């Protein structure tokens, strides 16, 4: 048999409703009483610099919508012989599949 909780869900929901109603009531009171709340001013539409002016949708092309020109990729640096040996050792260990004797043989081979 399931025990009754000390505070039921209905009481918790009722408390949330009372809290939200209280918050709305305080907000309405502040608005009605004329309390001055300092909010930042939003810039006027004319003050916003749009960069190159307005573009009509009929004039828009894919080139107009790019944000930045792509930079050419730098070629990868040449792989050193030590790095190649490390990659071969890694492949050997993967092929060993957890067999400790085969893993040890891989390390002995690349020592």
Secondary structure, DSSP 8 states (H G I E B T S, - for coil): -----SS-HHHHHHHHHHHHHHHHHHHHHHHHHT----------GGGS--SS----GGG--TGGG-SS------------HHHHHHHHHHHHHHHHTT-HHHHHHHHHHT-
